[in-house]
Amino acid sequence: MHLLQAGVNLVYIRDILGHVSVQTTEIYARADSRAKREALEKAYIAVVPKKAPIWMSNDNLLDWLKRF
């Protein structure tokens, strides 16, 4: 996986690992993509809150902020 991440051609990785078929080596490429996707999904947080924050309903504060 480290070689693949470093940009080494899959054919060279196949030869290093001694695989007969590059299809066997491609399993590592898919595992790498899957690991990246899973890591992103675990790190995901909602950027937009479901409800507006309480301070958004404070007209005095919003007027004061608009004057800047």
Stockholm file with secondary structure:
# STOCKHOLM 1.0

chainA/1-68         MHLLQAGVNLVYIRDILGHVSVQTTEIYARADSRAKREALEKAYIAVVPKKAPIWMSNDNLLDWLKRF
#=GR chainA/1-68 SS CHHHHTTCCHHHHHHHHTCSCHHHHHHHHHHHHHHHHHHHHHHCCCSSCSSCCGGGGCHHHHHHHHTC
#=GC SS_cons        CHHHHTTCCHHHHHHHHTCSCHHHHHHHHHHHHHHHHHHHHHHCCCSSCSSCCGGGGCHHHHHHHHTC
//
